[in-house]
Amino acid sequence: MMRNSGLSGTGLVLMALAVPGVTGICEAQEEAGTELPAVVVTASRLEEKAEDVASTTTVIRSSDMRARQQRKVLDALRDVPALDVVQTGPKGSRTSVYIRGSNSEHTLVLIDGVEVNEAISSGRTFDFAQLTDDNIDRIEVVRGPQSVLYGSDAIGGVINIITKKGRGDPRVSLRAEGGSFGTYGTSANVGAGSDRMNFTVGVSRSETDGISSADEALGNTEDDGYENTTFSTRLGVTPTEFFEMNFFARFMDSEAEIDNGSGVRDDPNNTVKRTQWHLKFEPSLRLFDGIWEQKLGVGLTEVNRENNNLQDTAHPDDLTLSNFDSRILDIDWQHNFYIHESNTLTLGAETEEDAGESFFRSESAFGPFTSVFNERKVRTWGFYGQDKITIGENFTGTAGIRVDDHEEFGTRLTYRVTSAYRFVDAGTRIRATLGTGFKSPSLFQLFSSFGDPNLRPEKSLGWDIGVDQELWDKLTVGITFFHNDFENLIEFDSGTSRFGNVVEAKSQGIEIAASMNPLDNLALQLSYTYLDTEDESTGLNLTRRAEHKVNLQSNYRFTERGAVNLNLHYVGERDNDDFSTSPSTRVVLDDYFLVNLGASYDISENLQLFGRIENLTDEEYQEVLGFGVPGIAGYFGIEARF
């Protein structure tokens, strides 16, 4: 079997620690050189200590990503329990995320609270392939239905990317790296902050010659390149002690060469170009000595996606031209009432407008096809409330309810309750959550030539229960049981050539996470996920979800200046549809085991060398049937901070 491989690994690591209900430690303010208390904001839309979070949450810090040399968010997400990351080829290829067996479109993705799912895509999904680590402080992944606080799309969970806030004197970091497959990248970041003002700015550029998007084992040899330019900034002003304004912006421009999907084969001039803006303005006001806090968030996401595939000698009859433009404008007004140290009431109102248009033209052996989707808009109003109760060091609970009104399908009610009880002396905590979620049909599913304006929203009911135990001073273990029921799932019905509410499904499983520090300079983290899924209309497993998944992270600091990180990643067998046959058939993809090794060394206080080897054992596998993945690869770089 032919393989693409190459050689030339990094970083200081602070291992994520499994604490009650939370995998990972929150922000260490690296620029200031101090570590702040562990804080999570996504689970309840309030700043709360990690040990008070009942929802199963994973927090990935920027220091974790740098230690593992994970330059893209998708690489960091692969380590998260009960989360499957699936990429259709090498860098730049479309990447989907499945949380606890839910569909990829059931994950709401936020960047600093800005909803970044693409409004015009068929499932209103987010493509993680373009999202780099630029200016990221931490990533919070909350699993289970979260519609009470976030509305549509949060059936499976929420992934919130939070950018860095400038602190202290101005600090600059410059990074450059290169390696296998003609890959190189550069980035620059600057940040500073005081009591009245703060800012961070980051910019990066990366390019790679890549490998064949169509698997080389199928006789494909043409490399598919990728390039990405990203700009990110966060600005904050605090003119008084009770008033604050923040502005967030992120711009991504990328181009990826891809190959045909059905019966995947080389296609030398098939490209996808994408530009996207994510903007947010967020003033906040605190009144009555901080008892009443208001936050007004105005967020805008604009995405343009263009696919050009002209005829060539290998595909003289094939042509594809498409252009998709989408916009999401969201306004959210949140009120937090700190009634007592034991009670916080959150009330909010939200309105969101999705807008999009598209053009699609194709020519093939099946004949010409043209589809024009003129701009359509749809608006949703939402009203939510949540009460959080804390009793001493032992109990934390929340209860919430939300009503959403969608101008096409009408009203939807969701609820969520959570609780956690800590036995402090025993180092034990038990926790449980129960909630419902919903997902509105996308613009494409409602109004395209394949759509149906009478579609109903998808909905879910999910629960989990878990226990966390501290053993000695060196070991923490947590186990979570979860179950989800999905109804009215929207899929394309080949019989009617339209989208319809045709599927019901369920998923259930176990997440186990453990962290250990057997030595002062050695940290270990192990996680295991068992997942059982079923499409109740066919009795088959849901595709692209692994039944078993294991991840081991280890970090060893061999000197005060040097560290080594080893990542072992096992993914079990997955079902996959083979669309090269008509009708499609079901196949099983082999399991695979990946070994990634990184190391770093601080030459001085301001200069660090780093390197990594990915897929150290040159494992041969496919994440999606027919699409290629890189073999063994090496990268080396340098980072300066001053």
Residue pairs with C-beta under 8 A, 6 or more apart in sequence:
1 216
1 217
1 620
2 216
2 217
2 221
3 216
3 618
3 620
3 631
4 181
4 211
4 212
4 216
4 223
4 628
4 630
4 631
5 180
5 615
5 618
5 630
5 631
5 632
5 633
6 179
6 180
6 181
6 630
6 631
6 632
6 633
6 634
7 179
7 180
7 613
7 632
7 633
7 634
8 178
8 179
8 180
8 611
8 634
8 635
8 636
9 69
9 596
9 597
9 598
9 599
9 610
9 611
9 612
9 613
9 614
9 634
9 635
9 636
10 66
10 67
10 68
10 69
10 565
10 598
10 599
10 600
10 610
10 611
10 612
10 635
10 637
11 66
11 67
11 68
11 69
11 563
11 565
11 598
11 599
11 600
11 608
11 610
12 63
12 66
12 67
12 563
12 600
12 602
12 608
13 63
13 64
13 67
13 68
13 523
13 555
13 563
13 565
13 598
14 25
14 28
14 61
14 63
14 64
14 67
14 523
14 555
15 64
15 515
15 517
15 523
15 524
15 525
15 553
15 554
15 555
16 23
16 24
16 25
16 58
16 59
16 60
16 61
16 64
16 515
16 525
16 553
17 24
17 25
17 476
17 515
17 523
17 525
18 24
18 468
18 476
18 477
18 478
18 513
18 514
18 515
18 525
18 527
19 25
19 38
19 50
19 51
19 468
19 476
20 50
20 51
20 53
20 420
20 422
20 429
20 431
20 468
20 478
21 50
21 51
21 53
21 54
21 55
21 56
21 57
21 420
21 429
21 431
21 466
21 468
21 478
22 38
22 40
22 50
22 51
22 53
22 56
22 57
22 58
22 59
23 57
23 58
23 59
23 80
23 81
23 478
23 513
23 525
23 527
24 58
24 59
24 60
24 61
24 64
25 38
25 50
25 59
25 61
26 36
26 37
26 38
26 39
26 40
26 50
26 59
26 61
26 138
27 36
27 39
27 61
27 137
27 138
28 34
28 35
28 36
28 61
28 63
29 35
29 36
29 167
30 62
30 63
31 164
31 166
31 167
31 168
31 171
31 191
32 167
32 168
37 49
38 49
38 50
38 51
38 59
39 47
39 48
39 49
39 50
40 47
40 48
40 49
40 50
40 53
40 57
40 59
40 140
41 47
41 48
41 140
41 160
41 162
42 57
42 110
42 140
42 142
42 158
42 160
43 53
43 54
43 55
43 57
43 140
43 142
44 53
44 149
44 346
44 386
44 388
44 398
45 149
45 334
45 346
45 348
45 386
46 336
46 344
46 346
46 388
48 388
50 57
50 59
51 422
51 429
52 390
52 396
52 420
53 396
53 420
54 396
54 397
54 398
54 418
54 419
54 420
54 431
54 432
54 433
55 142
55 143
55 144
55 146
55 418
55 433
56 82
56 142
56 143
56 144
56 433
56 464
56 466
56 480
56 482
56 511
57 140
57 141
57 142
57 143
58 80
58 81
58 140
58 141
58 143
59 138
59 139
59 140
59 141
60 76
60 77
60 79
60 80
60 138
60 139
60 141
61 137
61 138
62 133
62 136
62 137
62 138
62 164
64 70
64 76
65 71
65 75
65 76
65 133
65 136
66 133
67 555
67 563
67 565
67 598
67 600
68 75
68 76
68 79
68 553
68 565
68 567
68 596
68 598
69 598
69 610
69 612
69 635
70 76
70 133
71 132
71 133
71 185
71 206
72 91
72 128
72 129
72 131
72 132
72 133
73 128
73 131
73 132
73 133
73 136
73 139
73 161
74 85
74 87
74 95
74 97
74 128
74 129
74 131
76 133
76 139
77 83
77 85
77 97
77 128
77 139
77 141
77 159
78 85
78 551
78 569
79 527
79 551
79 553
79 567
79 569
80 141
81 511
81 512
81 513
81 527
81 528
81 529
81 549
81 551
82 99
82 100
82 143
82 482
82 509
82 511
82 529
82 531
82 549
83 97
83 98
83 99
83 100
83 141
83 143
84 97
84 98
84 544
84 545
84 546
84 549
84 571
84 574
85 95
85 96
85 97
85 128
86 95
86 96
86 97
86 98
86 104
86 544
86 623
86 624
87 93
87 94
87 95
87 96
87 129
87 623
87 624
87 627
87 629
88 94
88 95
88 213
88 261
88 623
88 624
88 627
89 213
89 214
89 224
89 258
89 259
89 624
89 627
89 628
89 629
90 181
90 208
90 210
90 211
90 213
90 224
90 226
90 628
90 629
90 630
91 129
91 208
91 210
91 226
91 256
92 129
92 130
92 210
92 224
92 226
92 227
92 228
92 254
92 255
92 256
92 257
92 258
92 272
93 129
93 213
93 224
93 256
93 258
93 627
94 127
94 129
95 127
95 128
95 129
96 104
96 125
96 127
96 128
96 544
97 104
97 107
97 128
97 159
98 104
98 107
98 156
98 544
98 545
99 106
99 107
99 141
99 143
99 156
99 157
100 143
100 144
100 156
100 157
100 462
100 482
100 484
100 507
100 509
100 531
101 156
101 484
101 505
101 507
101 508
101 509
101 531
101 532
101 533
101 542
101 545
102 155
102 156
102 157
102 460
102 484
102 486
102 507
103 123
103 155
103 156
103 486
103 489
103 542
104 123
104 125
105 117
105 123
105 124
105 125
105 153
105 439
105 442
106 153
106 154
106 155
106 156
106 157
106 437
106 439
106 458
106 460
107 125
107 126
107 153
107 154
107 156
107 157
107 158
107 159
108 115
108 117
108 146
108 150
108 152
108 153
108 154
108 157
108 158
108 159
109 115
109 116
109 117
109 126
109 128
109 158
109 159
109 160
109 161
110 116
110 150
110 158
110 159
110 160
110 161
111 160
111 161
111 163
111 248
111 250
111 278
112 161
112 162
112 163
112 234
112 248
112 280
113 160
113 248
113 280
113 282
113 297
113 299
113 332
114 248
114 278
114 279
114 280
114 299
114 300
114 301
114 330
115 153
115 299
115 301
115 328
115 330
115 352
116 126
116 276
116 278
116 301
117 124
117 125
117 126
117 153
117 301
117 328
118 124
118 125
118 126
118 127
118 303
118 305
118 324
118 326
119 301
119 303
119 326
119 327
119 328
119 354
119 355
119 356
119 442
119 443
120 303
120 305
120 324
120 325
120 326
120 356
120 357
120 358
120 373
120 442
120 443
120 444
121 324
121 326
121 442
121 444
122 442
122 444
122 445
123 442
123 445
123 490
124 153
124 354
124 439
124 440
124 442
124 443
124 444
127 274
129 254
129 256
130 228
130 230
130 252
130 254
130 274
130 276
131 161
131 252
132 204
132 206
132 228
132 230
132 252
134 187
134 189
134 202
134 203
134 204
134 230
134 231
134 232
135 163
135 164
135 189
135 200
135 201
135 202
135 232
135 233
135 234
135 250
136 161
136 162
136 163
136 164
137 162
137 163
137 164
137 165
138 162
139 159
139 160
139 161
139 162
140 158
140 159
140 160
140 162
141 157
141 158
141 159
141 160
142 157
142 158
142 160
143 156
143 157
143 464
143 482
144 156
144 157
144 433
144 435
144 462
144 463
144 464
144 482
144 484
145 154
145 155
145 156
145 157
145 414
145 416
145 435
145 436
145 437
145 460
145 461
145 462
145 484
146 154
146 157
146 158
146 416
146 435
146 437
147 154
147 155
147 402
147 404
147 414
147 416
147 435
147 436
147 437
147 438
148 384
148 386
148 400
148 401
148 402
148 414
148 415
148 416
148 435
149 384
149 386
149 400
149 402
149 416
150 158
151 350
151 352
151 380
151 382
151 402
151 404
152 380
152 404
152 406
152 438
152 439
152 440
152 457
153 439
153 440
154 437
155 437
155 438
155 439
155 458
155 459
155 460
155 462
155 486
156 437
156 460
156 484
163 200
163 232
163 234
163 248
163 250
164 191
164 200
164 234
165 191
165 193
165 198
165 200
165 234
165 236
166 191
166 192
166 193
166 198
166 199
166 200
166 234
166 236
167 191
167 192
167 193
167 198
168 192
168 193
169 192
170 190
170 191
170 192
171 190
171 191
171 192
171 641
171 642
172 188
172 189
172 190
172 641
172 642
173 187
173 188
173 189
173 190
173 639
173 640
173 641
174 186
174 187
174 188
174 639
174 640
174 641
175 185
175 186
175 187
175 188
175 637
175 638
175 639
175 640
176 184
176 185
176 186
176 187
176 637
176 638
177 184
177 185
177 610
177 635
177 636
177 637
177 638
178 184
178 185
178 635
178 636
178 637
179 633
179 634
179 635
179 636
180 630
180 633
180 634
180 635
181 208
181 209
181 210
181 211
181 223
181 630
181 633
182 207
182 208
182 209
182 210
182 225
183 206
183 207
183 208
183 209
183 635
184 206
184 207
184 208
185 204
185 205
185 206
185 207
185 637
186 204
186 205
186 206
187 202
187 203
187 204
187 205
188 202
188 203
188 204
189 200
189 201
189 202
189 203
190 200
190 201
190 202
191 198
191 199
191 200
191 201
192 198
192 199
193 199
193 236
195 238
196 237
196 238
196 239
197 236
197 237
197 238
198 234
198 235
198 236
199 233
199 234
199 235
199 236
200 232
200 233
200 234
201 232
201 233
202 230
202 231
202 232
202 233
203 229
203 230
203 231
203 232
204 228
204 229
204 230
205 227
205 228
205 229
206 227
206 228
207 225
207 226
207 227
207 228
208 225
208 226
208 227
209 223
209 225
210 223
210 224
210 225
210 226
210 257
211 223
211 224
211 628
211 629
211 630
212 220
212 221
212 222
212 223
212 224
212 259
212 266
212 628
213 220
213 224
213 257
213 258
213 259
213 264
213 627
213 628
214 220
214 259
214 260
214 264
214 265
214 266
214 267
214 626
214 627
214 628
215 264
215 622
215 626
215 627
215 628
216 628
217 620
217 628
218 264
218 265
218 626
220 259
220 264
220 265
220 266
220 628
221 266
222 259
222 266
222 267
222 268
223 257
224 256
224 257
224 258
224 259
225 256
225 257
226 254
226 255
226 256
226 257
227 254
227 255
228 252
228 253
228 254
229 252
229 253
229 254
230 250
230 251
230 252
230 253
231 249
231 250
231 251
232 249
232 250
232 251
233 247
233 248
233 249
233 250
234 246
234 247
234 248
235 246
235 247
235 248
236 244
236 245
236 246
236 247
237 244
237 245
237 246
238 244
238 245
239 245
242 285
242 286
242 287
242 290
243 283
243 284
243 285
243 286
244 283
244 284
245 281
245 282
245 283
245 284
246 280
246 281
246 282
246 283
246 284
247 279
247 280
247 281
247 282
248 278
248 279
248 280
248 282
249 277
249 278
249 279
249 280
250 277
250 278
250 279
251 275
251 276
251 277
251 278
252 274
252 275
252 276
253 274
253 275
254 273
254 274
254 275
255 271
255 272
255 273
255 274
256 271
256 272
256 274
257 270
257 271
258 267
258 270
258 271
258 272
259 265
259 266
259 267
259 270
259 627
260 267
260 270
260 315
260 318
261 579
261 626
262 579
262 580
263 579
263 580
263 626
264 625
264 626
264 627
265 314
266 314
267 309
267 312
267 314
267 315
267 318
268 312
268 314
269 308
269 309
269 310
269 312
270 307
270 308
270 309
270 320
271 307
271 308
271 309
272 305
272 306
272 307
273 305
273 306
273 307
273 308
274 303
274 304
274 305
274 306
275 303
275 304
276 301
276 302
276 303
276 304
277 300
277 301
277 302
278 299
278 300
278 301
279 299
279 300
279 301
280 297
280 298
280 299
280 300
281 297
281 298
282 295
282 296
282 297
282 298
283 295
283 296
284 293
284 294
284 295
284 296
285 293
285 294
286 292
286 293
286 294
287 293
287 294
290 338
291 337
291 338
291 339
292 335
292 336
292 337
292 338
293 335
293 336
293 337
293 338
294 333
294 334
294 335
294 336
295 332
295 333
295 334
295 336
296 331
296 332
296 333
296 334
297 330
297 331
297 332
297 333
297 334
298 330
298 331
299 328
299 329
299 330
299 331
299 332
300 327
300 328
300 329
300 330
301 326
301 327
301 328
302 325
302 326
302 327
303 324
303 325
303 326
303 327
304 323
304 324
304 325
305 322
305 323
305 324
306 322
306 323
306 324
307 320
307 321
307 322
307 323
308 320
308 321
309 315
309 318
309 319
309 320
309 321
310 319
311 317
311 318
311 319
317 363
317 364
317 365
318 362
318 363
318 364
319 361
319 362
319 363
319 364
320 360
320 361
320 362
321 359
321 360
321 361
321 362
322 358
322 359
322 360
322 361
323 358
323 359
324 356
324 357
324 358
325 356
325 357
325 358
326 354
326 355
326 356
326 443
327 353
327 354
327 355
327 356
328 352
328 353
328 354
328 355
329 352
329 353
329 355
330 350
330 351
330 352
330 353
331 350
331 351
331 352
332 348
332 349
332 350
333 348
333 349
333 350
334 346
334 347
334 348
335 346
335 347
335 348
336 344
336 345
336 346
337 344
337 345
337 346
337 347
338 344
339 345
341 390
342 389
342 390
342 391
343 387
343 388
343 389
343 390
344 387
344 388
345 385
345 386
345 387
345 388
346 384
346 385
346 386
346 387
346 388
346 400
347 384
347 385
348 383
348 384
348 385
349 381
349 382
349 383
349 384
350 381
350 382
350 383
350 384
351 379
351 380
351 381
351 382
352 379
352 380
352 382
353 377
353 378
353 379
354 377
354 378
354 379
354 442
354 443
355 375
355 376
355 377
355 443
356 373
356 375
356 376
356 443
356 444
357 373
357 374
357 375
357 376
358 371
358 372
358 373
358 444
358 448
359 371
359 372
359 373
360 369
360 370
360 371
360 372
360 373
361 368
361 369
361 370
361 371
362 368
362 369
362 370
363 369
371 448
371 449
373 444
373 447
373 448
373 449
376 443
376 446
376 447
378 406
378 407
378 408
378 440
378 443
378 446
379 406
379 407
380 404
380 405
380 406
380 407
380 440
381 404
381 405
382 402
382 403
382 404
382 405
383 402
383 403
384 400
384 401
384 402
384 403
385 400
385 401
385 402
386 398
386 399
386 400
387 398
387 399
387 400
388 396
388 397
388 398
389 395
389 396
389 397
389 398
390 396
393 422
393 424
394 421
394 422
394 423
394 424
395 419
395 420
395 421
395 422
396 419
396 420
397 417
397 418
397 419
397 420
398 416
398 417
398 418
398 419
399 415
399 416
399 417
400 415
400 416
400 417
401 413
401 414
401 415
402 413
402 414
402 415
403 411
403 412
403 413
404 411
404 412
404 414
404 438
405 411
405 412
406 412
406 440
406 457
408 440
408 441
408 446
408 453
409 440
409 441
409 455
409 456
409 457
412 438
412 457
412 459
414 435
414 436
414 437
414 438
415 435
415 436
416 433
416 434
416 435
416 436
417 433
417 434
417 435
418 431
418 432
418 433
418 434
418 435
419 431
419 432
419 433
420 429
420 430
420 431
420 432
421 429
421 430
421 431
422 428
422 429
423 429
427 469
427 470
427 471
428 467
428 468
428 469
428 470
429 467
429 468
429 469
430 465
430 466
430 467
431 465
431 466
431 467
431 468
432 463
432 464
432 465
432 466
433 462
433 463
433 464
434 462
434 463
435 461
435 462
435 463
436 459
436 460
436 461
436 462
437 459
437 460
437 462
438 457
438 458
438 459
438 460
439 457
439 458
439 459
440 457
441 451
441 455
441 456
441 457
441 490
441 499
444 450
444 451
445 451
445 452
445 455
445 490
445 499
446 452
446 453
446 455
447 453
450 492
450 497
450 498
450 499
451 498
451 499
452 498
452 499
452 500
455 490
455 499
455 500
455 501
456 488
456 501
457 488
458 486
458 487
458 488
458 489
458 490
458 501
459 486
459 487
459 488
460 484
460 485
460 486
460 487
461 484
461 485
462 482
462 483
462 484
462 485
463 482
463 483
464 480
464 481
464 482
464 483
465 480
465 481
466 478
466 479
466 480
466 481
466 511
467 478
467 479
468 476
468 477
468 478
469 476
469 477
469 478
470 476
471 477
474 516
474 517
474 518
475 514
475 515
475 516
476 514
476 515
476 516
477 512
477 513
477 514
478 511
478 512
478 513
478 514
479 510
479 511
479 512
479 513
480 510
480 511
480 512
481 508
481 509
481 510
482 507
482 508
482 509
482 510
482 511
483 506
483 507
483 508
484 506
484 507
484 508
485 504
485 505
485 506
486 503
486 504
486 505
486 506
486 507
487 504
488 501
488 504
489 501
489 502
489 503
489 504
489 505
490 499
490 500
490 501
490 502
490 503
491 499
491 500
491 502
491 503
492 498
492 499
493 499
493 500
493 502
494 583
502 537
503 535
503 536
503 537
504 535
504 536
504 537
505 533
505 534
505 535
505 536
505 542
506 533
506 534
506 536
507 531
507 532
507 533
507 534
507 542
507 545
508 531
508 532
509 529
509 530
509 531
509 532
510 528
510 529
510 530
511 527
511 528
511 529
512 527
512 528
512 529
513 525
513 526
513 527
514 525
514 526
514 527
515 523
515 524
515 525
515 526
516 523
516 524
516 525
516 526
517 523
517 524
518 524
521 556
521 557
521 558
522 554
522 555
522 556
522 557
523 554
523 555
524 552
524 553
524 554
525 552
525 553
525 554
526 550
526 551
526 552
526 553
527 550
527 551
528 548
528 549
528 550
529 546
529 548
529 549
529 550
530 547
530 548
531 545
531 546
531 547
531 548
531 549
532 547
533 541
533 542
533 545
534 540
534 541
534 542
535 541
535 542
540 575
540 586
541 547
541 575
542 575
543 574
543 575
543 576
543 577
543 586
544 574
544 575
544 576
544 624
545 574
545 575
546 571
546 572
546 573
546 574
546 591
547 572
547 573
547 574
548 570
548 571
548 572
548 591
549 570
549 571
549 572
550 568
550 569
550 570
551 567
551 568
551 569
551 570
552 566
552 567
552 568
552 569
553 565
553 566
553 567
554 565
554 566
554 567
555 563
555 564
555 565
555 566
556 563
556 564
556 565
556 566
557 563
558 564
561 601
561 602
561 603
562 599
562 600
562 601
562 602
563 599
563 600
564 597
564 598
564 599
565 597
565 598
565 599
566 595
566 596
566 597
566 598
567 594
567 595
567 596
567 597
567 598
568 593
568 594
568 595
569 593
569 594
569 595
569 596
570 591
570 592
570 593
570 594
571 591
571 592
572 591
573 588
573 589
573 590
573 591
574 588
574 589
575 586
575 587
575 588
575 589
576 586
576 587
576 588
576 589
576 624
576 625
577 584
577 585
577 586
577 587
577 625
578 584
578 585
578 586
578 587
578 625
580 626
587 625
589 621
589 622
589 623
589 625
590 621
590 622
592 619
592 620
592 621
593 617
593 619
594 614
594 615
594 617
594 619
595 615
595 616
595 617
595 619
596 612
596 613
596 614
596 615
596 616
597 612
597 613
597 616
598 610
598 611
598 612
598 613
599 610
599 611
599 612
600 608
600 609
600 610
600 611
601 608
601 609
601 610
602 608
603 609
606 640
606 641
606 642
607 638
607 639
607 640
607 641
608 638
608 639
608 640
608 641
609 636
609 637
609 638
610 636
610 637
610 638
610 639
611 634
611 635
611 636
611 637
612 634
612 635
613 632
613 633
613 634
614 630
614 632
614 633
614 634
614 635
615 629
615 630
615 631
615 632
615 633
616 632
617 632
618 631
618 632
619 631
620 631
621 629
622 628
622 629
623 629
